[in-house]
């Protein structure tokens, strides 16, 4: 499964459930997302790929989620210049993680 596809489903997964992803994986993800505005797109992409390699349990959870939700995993392959889409998915992921960390009102 392509990185762009995983980034597309990641926010959807987090809105539905987070309990399966280990807390250390979420903390590492938060560190990457915290610097989203300050680092070049390619650097963020490399860090996300490294996160997926390091946190294989979380990556596998996302892949299984995509497999169970075929309509999500069958997202058309983005064009070669998909930086805007990737960035939008990362920003959505960042927004959801911030919301999850806010204390209940």
SVG drawing of the C-alpha trace seen along z (x, -y; Angstrom):
<svg xmlns="http://www.w3.org/2000/svg" viewBox="-18 -27 32 33">
<polyline fill="none" stroke="black" stroke-width="0.4" points="0.0,0.0 1.3,-3.4 2.2,-6.1 -0.4,-8.5 -3.1,-5.9 -2.1,-5.3 -2.0,-9.1 -5.5,-9.4 -7.0,-6.7 -5.0,-7.6 -7.2,-10.6 -10.3,-8.5 -9.0,-5.7 -8.1,-8.1 -11.6,-9.6 -13.1,-6.1 -10.5,-4.5 -7.1,-5.1 -6.9,-2.5 -5.1,0.0 -2.2,-2.2 0.5,-2.1 0.9,-5.4 4.6,-5.6 3.7,-5.5 1.1,-8.3 3.7,-10.4 6.3,-9.9 3.7,-10.8 2.8,-14.0 6.5,-15.0 6.5,-14.7 3.3,-16.6 4.4,-19.4 7.0,-20.4 4.8,-20.2 4.9,-23.9 8.6,-24.2 10.1,-21.4 10.1,-20.8 7.5,-18.4 10.2,-15.9 11.6,-15.8 8.2,-15.2 7.6,-12.5 10.9,-10.8 10.0,-11.1 6.5,-9.6 8.1,-6.7 10.6,-6.1 7.7,-6.3 5.9,-3.5 9.1,-1.4 9.7,-1.9 6.1,-1.5 5.1,1.6 2.3,2.5 0.6,-0.9 1.3,-0.6 -0.2,2.9 -3.3,1.7 -3.8,-1.0 -3.3,1.5 -5.8,3.9 -8.3,1.0 -7.9,0.1 -8.4,3.7 -11.6,3.9 -12.8,0.7 -12.3,1.4 -13.8,-1.9 -11.1,-3.7 -8.2,-1.6 -9.3,-1.9 -8.5,-5.6 -7.3,-6.4 -3.5,-6.7 -2.6,-10.4 -0.8,-12.1 3.0,-12.3 2.8,-15.8 0.6,-14.9 2.4,-17.1 -0.7,-19.3 -2.8,-16.2 -0.2,-14.6 0.2,-17.9 -3.6,-18.2 -3.8,-14.7 -1.0,-15.5 -2.7,-18.7 -5.9,-16.8 -4.0,-14.2 -2.4,-17.0 -5.8,-18.6 -7.3,-15.3 -4.4,-14.6 -4.7,-18.1 -8.4,-17.6 -7.8,-14.2 -5.3,-15.8 -7.6,-18.6 -9.2,-18.2 -13.0,-17.6 -15.1,-20.7"/>
</svg>
